[in-house]
Amino acid sequence: MKKLLLFTFIVVLVSCDTGLAPEGDNIEDPGISGTITFTGSWSPDVTRTHIVIFKDSLKSQSDFNALNLRYVSLEIPFGVSEYEYSTLDEATLENIQAEEYSYFAVAQSNTPALSLNRADWKVVGLWSNPVGEPEKIVVPPGTFLRDIDIVCDFNNPPVQPPGGINE
């Protein structure tokens, strides 16, 4: 009898790949997706365009740092009018977790190499409230946010955080 109980326990243990979670739960990897729309003319001086997400607000030039940066997309192709993104796709830096993010933007640079120097970047699109101020995004545990869209209007760029191009 003990052997039968032990065998049953081992079979149940091996077959429970999701632990004791109820069957049918769709727990997703945390993340964000949506569409970036570009309007107006791309500057011919732009060498790179990326989606960037920061944990904390960019209230000073020193807030633009590697410890605050949570996500950097691969380069967005030059001249596109729309770009579908997902933070689950391959990225230059990917550290999206279930937490609150204070600054989510599309930024462009004129430098040939990827740089963490704030002066090398101009924000061209921003997840913002109706007044144009950065809007926080909260990613709950087990949740993948969809339709987080940003419009980059080259003729009307958002207010720049401190220390960047064209401040």
Summary of the structure (lengths in Angstrom):
residues: 167
radius of gyration: 21.0
end to end distance: 77.2
largest distance: 78.2
contacts: 432
relative contact order: 0.24
helix: 12%
strand: 33%
